Amino acid sequence: MKVQANPSAPPAETLLRLPAVVARVGLKKSAIYEMLNRNPPEFPRPLKLGRRAVCWPASKIDQWIAERIQAAERP
């Protein structure tokens, strides 16, 4: 039997590992973690996948990028 996806279900969230986040935002790993350690954090918090593995929802990274662009365009 073949199972079909529910067409009314929202699209699945894409999870990005650190190398993909680095490539997407153009910052180095150390800069990302430095911004995470500021109070308040200046970068989206990662989700814990396991003891030593984290990821970021792509939507949170896209939102962060959009906010940076808007902030740069303000006079």
PyMOL Python script that loads the backbone (N, CA, C, O; Angstrom):
from pymol import cmd

cmd.read_pdbstr("""\
ATOM      1  N   MET A   1       0.836  -1.176   0.000  1.00  0.00           N
ATOM      2  CA  MET A   1       0.000   0.000   0.000  1.00  0.00           C
ATOM      3  C   MET A   1       0.879   1.236   0.000  1.00  0.00           C
ATOM      4  O   MET A   1       1.852   1.306   0.751  1.00  0.00           O
ATOM      5  N   LYS A   2       0.555   2.188  -0.813  1.00  0.00           N
ATOM      6  CA  LYS A   2       1.312   3.427  -0.930  1.00  0.00           C
ATOM      7  C   LYS A   2       0.650   4.513  -0.096  1.00  0.00           C
ATOM      8  O   LYS A   2      -0.556   4.735  -0.204  1.00  0.00           O
ATOM      9  N   VAL A   3       1.432   5.190   0.733  1.00  0.00           N
ATOM     10  CA  VAL A   3       0.907   6.255   1.584  1.00  0.00           C
ATOM     11  C   VAL A   3       1.156   7.590   0.898  1.00  0.00           C
ATOM     12  O   VAL A   3       2.276   7.879   0.475  1.00  0.00           O
ATOM     13  N   GLN A   4       0.120   8.394   0.790  1.00  0.00           N
ATOM     14  CA  GLN A   4       0.249   9.703   0.164  1.00  0.00           C
ATOM     15  C   GLN A   4       0.343  10.779   1.237  1.00  0.00           C
ATOM     16  O   GLN A   4      -0.263  10.671   2.303  1.00  0.00           O
ATOM     17  N   ALA A   5       1.098  11.796   0.939  1.00  0.00           N
ATOM     18  CA  ALA A   5       1.236  12.921   1.863  1.00  0.00           C
ATOM     19  C   ALA A   5      -0.086  13.676   1.938  1.00  0.00           C
ATOM     20  O   ALA A   5      -0.840  13.750   0.968  1.00  0.00           O
ATOM     21  N   ASN A   6      -0.342  14.229   3.107  1.00  0.00           N
ATOM     22  CA  ASN A   6      -1.555  15.015   3.319  1.00  0.00           C
ATOM     23  C   ASN A   6      -1.380  16.370   2.631  1.00  0.00           C
ATOM     24  O   ASN A   6      -0.530  17.159   3.044  1.00  0.00           O
ATOM     25  N   PRO A   7      -2.171  16.656   1.585  1.00  0.00           N
ATOM     26  CA  PRO A   7      -1.992  17.923   0.865  1.00  0.00           C
ATOM     27  C   PRO A   7      -2.326  19.153   1.702  1.00  0.00           C
ATOM     28  O   PRO A   7      -1.868  20.251   1.387  1.00  0.00           O
ATOM     29  N   SER A   8      -3.115  18.989   2.760  1.00  0.00           N
ATOM     30  CA  SER A   8      -3.464  20.139   3.587  1.00  0.00           C
ATOM     31  C   SER A   8      -2.462  20.375   4.710  1.00  0.00           C
ATOM     32  O   SER A   8      -2.550  21.378   5.419  1.00  0.00           O
ATOM     33  N   ALA A   9      -1.513  19.462   4.877  1.00  0.00           N
ATOM     34  CA  ALA A   9      -0.502  19.613   5.934  1.00  0.00           C
ATOM     35  C   ALA A   9       0.503  20.693   5.536  1.00  0.00           C
ATOM     36  O   ALA A   9       0.828  20.829   4.356  1.00  0.00           O
ATOM     37  N   PRO A  10       0.998  21.464   6.511  1.00  0.00           N
ATOM     38  CA  PRO A  10       2.003  22.480   6.183  1.00  0.00           C
ATOM     39  C   PRO A  10       3.296  21.812   5.725  1.00  0.00           C
ATOM     40  O   PRO A  10       3.574  20.677   6.112  1.00  0.00           O
ATOM     41  N   PRO A  11       4.087  22.502   4.907  1.00  0.00           N
ATOM     42  CA  PRO A  11       5.339  21.906   4.444  1.00  0.00           C
ATOM     43  C   PRO A  11       6.269  21.646   5.633  1.00  0.00           C
ATOM     44  O   PRO A  11       6.275  22.398   6.607  1.00  0.00           O
ATOM     45  N   ALA A  12       7.039  20.588   5.536  1.00  0.00           N
ATOM     46  CA  ALA A  12       7.969  20.230   6.609  1.00  0.00           C
ATOM     47  C   ALA A  12       9.072  21.281   6.721  1.00  0.00           C
ATOM     48  O   ALA A  12       9.521  21.830   5.716  1.00  0.00           O
ATOM     49  N   GLU A  13       9.493  21.549   7.927  1.00  0.00           N
ATOM     50  CA  GLU A  13      10.575  22.504   8.188  1.00  0.00           C
ATOM     51  C   GLU A  13      11.909  21.853   7.824  1.00  0.00           C
ATOM     52  O   GLU A  13      12.144  20.686   8.137  1.00  0.00           O
ATOM     53  N   THR A  14      12.766  22.605   7.169  1.00  0.00           N
ATOM     54  CA  THR A  14      14.101  22.126   6.857  1.00  0.00           C
ATOM     55  C   THR A  14      15.017  22.488   8.006  1.00  0.00           C
ATOM     56  O   THR A  14      15.001  23.619   8.492  1.00  0.00           O
ATOM     57  N   LEU A  15      15.814  21.528   8.440  1.00  0.00           N
ATOM     58  CA  LEU A  15      16.769  21.756   9.514  1.00  0.00           C
ATOM     59  C   LEU A  15      18.165  21.854   8.915  1.00  0.00           C
ATOM     60  O   LEU A  15      18.567  21.022   8.102  1.00  0.00           O
ATOM     61  N   LEU A  16      18.889  22.877   9.327  1.00  0.00           N
ATOM     62  CA  LEU A  16      20.227  23.126   8.796  1.00  0.00           C
ATOM     63  C   LEU A  16      21.289  22.811   9.839  1.00  0.00           C
ATOM     64  O   LEU A  16      21.182  23.238  10.989  1.00  0.00           O
ATOM     65  N   ARG A  17      22.298  22.077   9.446  1.00  0.00           N
ATOM     66  CA  ARG A  17      23.436  21.839  10.322  1.00  0.00           C
ATOM     67  C   ARG A  17      24.392  23.021  10.169  1.00  0.00           C
ATOM     68  O   ARG A  17      24.231  23.836   9.261  1.00  0.00           O
ATOM     69  N   LEU A  18      25.371  23.114  11.041  1.00  0.00           N
ATOM     70  CA  LEU A  18      26.257  24.280  11.092  1.00  0.00           C
ATOM     71  C   LEU A  18      26.919  24.620   9.757  1.00  0.00           C
ATOM     72  O   LEU A  18      26.926  25.793   9.386  1.00  0.00           O
ATOM     73  N   PRO A  19      27.480  23.654   9.010  1.00  0.00           N
ATOM     74  CA  PRO A  19      28.096  24.042   7.726  1.00  0.00           C
ATOM     75  C   PRO A  19      27.114  24.720   6.772  1.00  0.00           C
ATOM     76  O   PRO A  19      27.498  25.628   6.036  1.00  0.00           O
ATOM     77  N   ALA A  20      25.856  24.291   6.777  1.00  0.00           N
ATOM     78  CA  ALA A  20      24.849  24.917   5.916  1.00  0.00           C
ATOM     79  C   ALA A  20      24.505  26.318   6.407  1.00  0.00           C
ATOM     80  O   ALA A  20      24.279  27.219   5.600  1.00  0.00           O
ATOM     81  N   VAL A  21      24.465  26.506   7.722  1.00  0.00           N
ATOM     82  CA  VAL A  21      24.192  27.833   8.291  1.00  0.00           C
ATOM     83  C   VAL A  21      25.346  28.772   7.954  1.00  0.00           C
ATOM     84  O   VAL A  21      25.115  29.912   7.551  1.00  0.00           O
ATOM     85  N   VAL A  22      26.570  28.314   8.112  1.00  0.00           N
ATOM     86  CA  VAL A  22      27.751  29.119   7.780  1.00  0.00           C
ATOM     87  C   VAL A  22      27.691  29.562   6.321  1.00  0.00           C
ATOM     88  O   VAL A  22      27.934  30.729   6.015  1.00  0.00           O
ATOM     89  N   ALA A  23      27.370  28.638   5.426  1.00  0.00           N
ATOM     90  CA  ALA A  23      27.285  28.962   3.998  1.00  0.00           C
ATOM     91  C   ALA A  23      26.138  29.926   3.715  1.00  0.00           C
ATOM     92  O   ALA A  23      26.263  30.804   2.861  1.00  0.00           O
ATOM     93  N   ARG A  24      25.040  29.770   4.414  1.00  0.00           N
ATOM     94  CA  ARG A  24      23.849  30.586   4.153  1.00  0.00           C
ATOM     95  C   ARG A  24      24.006  32.026   4.636  1.00  0.00           C
ATOM     96  O   ARG A  24      23.574  32.954   3.953  1.00  0.00           O
ATOM     97  N   VAL A  25      24.619  32.224   5.803  1.00  0.00           N
ATOM     98  CA  VAL A  25      24.712  33.576   6.354  1.00  0.00           C
ATOM     99  C   VAL A  25      26.034  34.265   6.050  1.00  0.00           C
ATOM    100  O   VAL A  25      26.143  35.481   6.208  1.00  0.00           O
ATOM    101  N   GLY A  26      27.032  33.519   5.622  1.00  0.00           N
ATOM    102  CA  GLY A  26      28.314  34.125   5.274  1.00  0.00           C
ATOM    103  C   GLY A  26      29.176  34.489   6.467  1.00  0.00           C
ATOM    104  O   GLY A  26      30.093  35.301   6.345  1.00  0.00           O
ATOM    105  N   LEU A  27      28.890  33.896   7.623  1.00  0.00           N
ATOM    106  CA  LEU A  27      29.702  34.131   8.822  1.00  0.00           C
ATOM    107  C   LEU A  27      30.439  32.850   9.185  1.00  0.00           C
ATOM    108  O   LEU A  27      30.016  31.749   8.831  1.00  0.00           O
ATOM    109  N   LYS A  28      31.535  33.010   9.888  1.00  0.00           N
ATOM    110  CA  LYS A  28      32.274  31.837  10.353  1.00  0.00           C
ATOM    111  C   LYS A  28      31.614  31.274  11.606  1.00  0.00           C
ATOM    112  O   LYS A  28      30.836  31.947  12.283  1.00  0.00           O
ATOM    113  N   LYS A  29      31.947  30.033  11.887  1.00  0.00           N
ATOM    114  CA  LYS A  29      31.416  29.335  13.058  1.00  0.00           C
ATOM    115  C   LYS A  29      31.662  30.131  14.339  1.00  0.00           C
ATOM    116  O   LYS A  29      30.771  30.250  15.180  1.00  0.00           O
ATOM    117  N   SER A  30      32.867  30.673  14.487  1.00  0.00           N
ATOM    118  CA  SER A  30      33.200  31.418  15.710  1.00  0.00           C
ATOM    119  C   SER A  30      32.340  32.671  15.855  1.00  0.00           C
ATOM    120  O   SER A  30      31.962  33.026  16.971  1.00  0.00           O
ATOM    121  N   ALA A  31      32.025  33.343  14.757  1.00  0.00           N
ATOM    122  CA  ALA A  31      31.182  34.541  14.811  1.00  0.00           C
ATOM    123  C   ALA A  31      29.753  34.178  15.199  1.00  0.00           C
ATOM    124  O   ALA A  31      29.110  34.903  15.958  1.00  0.00           O
ATOM    125  N   ILE A  32      29.257  33.062  14.681  1.00  0.00           N
ATOM    126  CA  ILE A  32      27.901  32.613  15.020  1.00  0.00           C
ATOM    127  C   ILE A  32      27.811  32.317  16.512  1.00  0.00           C
ATOM    128  O   ILE A  32      26.881  32.770  17.179  1.00  0.00           O
ATOM    129  N   TYR A  33      28.771  31.560  17.038  1.00  0.00           N
ATOM    130  CA  TYR A  33      28.728  31.211  18.461  1.00  0.00           C
ATOM    131  C   TYR A  33      28.992  32.424  19.353  1.00  0.00           C
ATOM    132  O   TYR A  33      28.485  32.484  20.472  1.00  0.00           O
ATOM    133  N   GLU A  34      29.771  33.381  18.879  1.00  0.00           N
ATOM    134  CA  GLU A  34      29.984  34.612  19.644  1.00  0.00           C
ATOM    135  C   GLU A  34      28.666  35.381  19.769  1.00  0.00           C
ATOM    136  O   GLU A  34      28.339  35.884  20.843  1.00  0.00           O
ATOM    137  N   MET A  35      27.914  35.470  18.676  1.00  0.00           N
ATOM    138  CA  MET A  35      26.623  36.159  18.718  1.00  0.00           C
ATOM    139  C   MET A  35      25.619  35.402  19.588  1.00  0.00           C
ATOM    140  O   MET A  35      24.770  36.025  20.225  1.00  0.00           O
ATOM    141  N   LEU A  36      25.703  34.080  19.625  1.00  0.00           N
ATOM    142  CA  LEU A  36      24.825  33.281  20.483  1.00  0.00           C
ATOM    143  C   LEU A  36      25.118  33.515  21.961  1.00  0.00           C
ATOM    144  O   LEU A  36      24.217  33.427  22.796  1.00  0.00           O
ATOM    145  N   ASN A  37      26.371  33.810  22.285  1.00  0.00           N
ATOM    146  CA  ASN A  37      26.771  33.985  23.680  1.00  0.00           C
ATOM    147  C   ASN A  37      26.539  35.384  24.219  1.00  0.00           C
ATOM    148  O   ASN A  37      26.729  35.629  25.410  1.00  0.00           O
ATOM    149  N   ARG A  38      26.129  36.305  23.357  1.00  0.00           N
ATOM    150  CA  ARG A  38      25.824  37.659  23.837  1.00  0.00           C
ATOM    151  C   ARG A  38      24.507  37.652  24.604  1.00  0.00           C
ATOM    152  O   ARG A  38      23.680  36.753  24.451  1.00  0.00           O
ATOM    153  N   ASN A  39      24.337  38.685  25.436  1.00  0.00           N
ATOM    154  CA  ASN A  39      23.111  38.780  26.214  1.00  0.00           C
ATOM    155  C   ASN A  39      22.379  40.054  25.843  1.00  0.00           C
ATOM    156  O   ASN A  39      22.843  41.122  26.242  1.00  0.00           O
ATOM    157  N   PRO A  40      21.295  40.032  25.129  1.00  0.00           N
ATOM    158  CA  PRO A  40      20.582  38.856  24.632  1.00  0.00           C
ATOM    159  C   PRO A  40      21.263  38.295  23.382  1.00  0.00           C
ATOM    160  O   PRO A  40      22.025  39.000  22.721  1.00  0.00           O
ATOM    161  N   PRO A  41      20.991  37.031  23.056  1.00  0.00           N
ATOM    162  CA  PRO A  41      21.603  36.427  21.862  1.00  0.00           C
ATOM    163  C   PRO A  41      21.229  37.198  20.604  1.00  0.00           C
ATOM    164  O   PRO A  41      20.095  37.651  20.448  1.00  0.00           O
ATOM    165  N   GLU A  42      22.194  37.339  19.720  1.00  0.00           N
ATOM    166  CA  GLU A  42      21.969  38.080  18.475  1.00  0.00           C
ATOM    167  C   GLU A  42      21.849  37.147  17.276  1.00  0.00           C
ATOM    168  O   GLU A  42      21.905  37.596  16.131  1.00  0.00           O
ATOM    169  N   PHE A  43      21.688  35.873  17.529  1.00  0.00           N
ATOM    170  CA  PHE A  43      21.537  34.869  16.475  1.00  0.00           C
ATOM    171  C   PHE A  43      20.557  33.819  16.983  1.00  0.00           C
ATOM    172  O   PHE A  43      20.524  33.540  18.182  1.00  0.00           O
ATOM    173  N   PRO A  44      19.756  33.230  16.093  1.00  0.00           N
ATOM    174  CA  PRO A  44      18.789  32.225  16.549  1.00  0.00           C
ATOM    175  C   PRO A  44      19.456  31.063  17.284  1.00  0.00           C
ATOM    176  O   PRO A  44      20.508  30.573  16.872  1.00  0.00           O
ATOM    177  N   ARG A  45      18.837  30.637  18.365  1.00  0.00           N
ATOM    178  CA  ARG A  45      19.343  29.503  19.137  1.00  0.00           C
ATOM    179  C   ARG A  45      19.156  28.207  18.341  1.00  0.00           C
ATOM    180  O   ARG A  45      18.134  28.031  17.678  1.00  0.00           O
ATOM    181  N   PRO A  46      20.130  27.306  18.403  1.00  0.00           N
ATOM    182  CA  PRO A  46      19.972  26.020  17.709  1.00  0.00           C
ATOM    183  C   PRO A  46      19.073  25.067  18.485  1.00  0.00           C
ATOM    184  O   PRO A  46      18.830  25.243  19.679  1.00  0.00           O
ATOM    185  N   LEU A  47      18.594  24.070  17.786  1.00  0.00           N
ATOM    186  CA  LEU A  47      17.843  22.978  18.399  1.00  0.00           C
ATOM    187  C   LEU A  47      18.814  21.835  18.657  1.00  0.00           C
ATOM    188  O   LEU A  47      19.693  21.569  17.838  1.00  0.00           O
ATOM    189  N   LYS A  48      18.664  21.174  19.764  1.00  0.00           N
ATOM    190  CA  LYS A  48      19.537  20.062  20.105  1.00  0.00           C
ATOM    191  C   LYS A  48      19.017  18.790  19.450  1.00  0.00           C
ATOM    192  O   LYS A  48      17.867  18.407  19.667  1.00  0.00           O
ATOM    193  N   LEU A  49      19.854  18.133  18.651  1.00  0.00           N
ATOM    194  CA  LEU A  49      19.489  16.874  18.013  1.00  0.00           C
ATOM    195  C   LEU A  49      19.956  15.683  18.836  1.00  0.00           C
ATOM    196  O   LEU A  49      19.329  14.623  18.834  1.00  0.00           O
ATOM    197  N   GLY A  50      21.042  15.869  19.523  1.00  0.00           N
ATOM    198  CA  GLY A  50      21.628  14.801  20.327  1.00  0.00           C
ATOM    199  C   GLY A  50      22.620  15.414  21.293  1.00  0.00           C
ATOM    200  O   GLY A  50      22.629  16.628  21.500  1.00  0.00           O
ATOM    201  N   ARG A  51      23.452  14.575  21.881  1.00  0.00           N
ATOM    202  CA  ARG A  51      24.428  15.087  22.851  1.00  0.00           C
ATOM    203  C   ARG A  51      25.366  16.129  22.249  1.00  0.00           C
ATOM    204  O   ARG A  51      25.671  17.133  22.892  1.00  0.00           O
ATOM    205  N   ARG A  52      25.818  15.901  21.041  1.00  0.00           N
ATOM    206  CA  ARG A  52      26.792  16.802  20.433  1.00  0.00           C
ATOM    207  C   ARG A  52      26.355  17.324  19.067  1.00  0.00           C
ATOM    208  O   ARG A  52      27.182  17.803  18.292  1.00  0.00           O
ATOM    209  N   ALA A  53      25.085  17.235  18.775  1.00  0.00           N
ATOM    210  CA  ALA A  53      24.599  17.658  17.458  1.00  0.00           C
ATOM    211  C   ALA A  53      23.477  18.688  17.613  1.00  0.00           C
ATOM    212  O   ALA A  53      22.534  18.501  18.382  1.00  0.00           O
ATOM    213  N   VAL A  54      23.609  19.770  16.864  1.00  0.00           N
ATOM    214  CA  VAL A  54      22.573  20.806  16.857  1.00  0.00           C
ATOM    215  C   VAL A  54      22.212  21.148  15.414  1.00  0.00           C
ATOM    216  O   VAL A  54      22.941  20.825  14.476  1.00  0.00           O
ATOM    217  N   CYS A  55      21.074  21.806  15.267  1.00  0.00           N
ATOM    218  CA  CYS A  55      20.638  22.272  13.957  1.00  0.00           C
ATOM    219  C   CYS A  55      19.810  23.531  14.152  1.00  0.00           C
ATOM    220  O   CYS A  55      19.394  23.847  15.266  1.00  0.00           O
ATOM    221  N   TRP A  56      19.578  24.237  13.075  1.00  0.00           N
ATOM    222  CA  TRP A  56      18.757  25.443  13.094  1.00  0.00           C
ATOM    223  C   TRP A  56      17.622  25.269  12.097  1.00  0.00           C
ATOM    224  O   TRP A  56      17.850  24.786  10.988  1.00  0.00           O
ATOM    225  N   PRO A  57      16.395  25.654  12.471  1.00  0.00           N
ATOM    226  CA  PRO A  57      15.310  25.660  11.488  1.00  0.00           C
ATOM    227  C   PRO A  57      15.625  26.696  10.404  1.00  0.00           C
ATOM    228  O   PRO A  57      15.991  27.831  10.710  1.00  0.00           O
ATOM    229  N   ALA A  58      15.483  26.301   9.154  1.00  0.00           N
ATOM    230  CA  ALA A  58      15.790  27.206   8.043  1.00  0.00           C
ATOM    231  C   ALA A  58      14.949  28.472   8.120  1.00  0.00           C
ATOM    232  O   ALA A  58      15.417  29.549   7.748  1.00  0.00           O
ATOM    233  N   SER A  59      13.711  28.356   8.599  1.00  0.00           N
ATOM    234  CA  SER A  59      12.844  29.537   8.684  1.00  0.00           C
ATOM    235  C   SER A  59      13.407  30.568   9.662  1.00  0.00           C
ATOM    236  O   SER A  59      13.274  31.768   9.424  1.00  0.00           O
ATOM    237  N   LYS A  60      14.030  30.129  10.755  1.00  0.00           N
ATOM    238  CA  LYS A  60      14.621  31.054  11.732  1.00  0.00           C
ATOM    239  C   LYS A  60      15.827  31.763  11.134  1.00  0.00           C
ATOM    240  O   LYS A  60      16.033  32.953  11.372  1.00  0.00           O
ATOM    241  N   ILE A  61      16.622  31.037  10.359  1.00  0.00           N
ATOM    242  CA  ILE A  61      17.790  31.645   9.710  1.00  0.00           C
ATOM    243  C   ILE A  61      17.329  32.648   8.653  1.00  0.00           C
ATOM    244  O   ILE A  61      17.878  33.746   8.557  1.00  0.00           O
ATOM    245  N   ASP A  62      16.328  32.278   7.864  1.00  0.00           N
ATOM    246  CA  ASP A  62      15.792  33.193   6.850  1.00  0.00           C
ATOM    247  C   ASP A  62      15.219  34.450   7.493  1.00  0.00           C
ATOM    248  O   ASP A  62      15.391  35.551   6.971  1.00  0.00           O
ATOM    249  N   GLN A  63      14.544  34.289   8.615  1.00  0.00           N
ATOM    250  CA  GLN A  63      13.986  35.439   9.341  1.00  0.00           C
ATOM    251  C   GLN A  63      15.113  36.343   9.844  1.00  0.00           C
ATOM    252  O   GLN A  63      15.017  37.565   9.736  1.00  0.00           O
ATOM    253  N   TRP A  64      16.168  35.760  10.388  1.00  0.00           N
ATOM    254  CA  TRP A  64      17.313  36.530  10.878  1.00  0.00           C
ATOM    255  C   TRP A  64      17.949  37.323   9.732  1.00  0.00           C
ATOM    256  O   TRP A  64      18.296  38.492   9.900  1.00  0.00           O
ATOM    257  N   ILE A  65      18.099  36.686   8.574  1.00  0.00           N
ATOM    258  CA  ILE A  65      18.672  37.366   7.407  1.00  0.00           C
ATOM    259  C   ILE A  65      17.776  38.543   6.994  1.00  0.00           C
ATOM    260  O   ILE A  65      18.270  39.641   6.735  1.00  0.00           O
ATOM    261  N   ALA A  66      16.475  38.312   6.934  1.00  0.00           N
ATOM    262  CA  ALA A  66      15.527  39.373   6.551  1.00  0.00           C
ATOM    263  C   ALA A  66      15.593  40.545   7.530  1.00  0.00           C
ATOM    264  O   ALA A  66      15.540  41.703   7.115  1.00  0.00           O
ATOM    265  N   GLU A  67      15.707  40.253   8.821  1.00  0.00           N
ATOM    266  CA  GLU A  67      15.813  41.322   9.822  1.00  0.00           C
ATOM    267  C   GLU A  67      17.089  42.122   9.643  1.00  0.00           C
ATOM    268  O   GLU A  67      17.082  43.343   9.802  1.00  0.00           O
ATOM    269  N   ARG A  68      18.183  41.452   9.316  1.00  0.00           N
ATOM    270  CA  ARG A  68      19.455  42.152   9.075  1.00  0.00           C
ATOM    271  C   ARG A  68      19.353  43.067   7.871  1.00  0.00           C
ATOM    272  O   ARG A  68      19.874  44.182   7.887  1.00  0.00           O
ATOM    273  N   ILE A  69      18.678  42.597   6.821  1.00  0.00           N
ATOM    274  CA  ILE A  69      18.512  43.415   5.622  1.00  0.00           C
ATOM    275  C   ILE A  69      17.659  44.645   5.939  1.00  0.00           C
ATOM    276  O   ILE A  69      17.998  45.757   5.535  1.00  0.00           O
ATOM    277  N   GLN A  70      16.550  44.447   6.663  1.00  0.00           N
ATOM    278  CA  GLN A  70      15.691  45.571   7.038  1.00  0.00           C
ATOM    279  C   GLN A  70      16.429  46.579   7.894  1.00  0.00           C
ATOM    280  O   GLN A  70      16.272  47.785   7.708  1.00  0.00           O
ATOM    281  N   ALA A  71      17.233  46.099   8.832  1.00  0.00           N
ATOM    282  CA  ALA A  71      17.992  47.006   9.701  1.00  0.00           C
ATOM    283  C   ALA A  71      19.005  47.813   8.889  1.00  0.00           C
ATOM    284  O   ALA A  71      19.240  48.983   9.192  1.00  0.00           O
ATOM    285  N   ALA A  72      19.592  47.222   7.890  1.00  0.00           N
ATOM    286  CA  ALA A  72      20.581  47.922   7.063  1.00  0.00           C
ATOM    287  C   ALA A  72      19.929  48.972   6.168  1.00  0.00           C
ATOM    288  O   ALA A  72      20.567  49.961   5.805  1.00  0.00           O
ATOM    289  N   GLU A  73      18.666  48.764   5.812  1.00  0.00           N
ATOM    290  CA  GLU A  73      17.968  49.690   4.930  1.00  0.00           C
ATOM    291  C   GLU A  73      17.360  50.881   5.655  1.00  0.00           C
ATOM    292  O   GLU A  73      16.974  51.863   5.021  1.00  0.00           O
ATOM    293  N   ARG A  74      17.270  50.799   6.998  1.00  0.00           N
ATOM    294  CA  ARG A  74      16.723  51.924   7.765  1.00  0.00           C
ATOM    295  C   ARG A  74      17.704  53.087   7.771  1.00  0.00           C
ATOM    296  O   ARG A  74      18.915  52.894   7.874  1.00  0.00           O
ATOM    297  N   PRO A  75      17.155  54.318   7.657  1.00  0.00           N
ATOM    298  CA  PRO A  75      18.060  55.492   7.674  1.00  0.00           C
ATOM    299  C   PRO A  75      18.629  55.777   9.041  1.00  0.00           C
ATOM    300  O   PRO A  75      19.398  56.725   9.204  1.00  0.00           O
TER     301      PRO A  75
END
""", "prot")
cmd.dss("prot")
cmd.show_as("cartoon", "prot")
cmd.util.cbc("prot")
cmd.orient("prot")
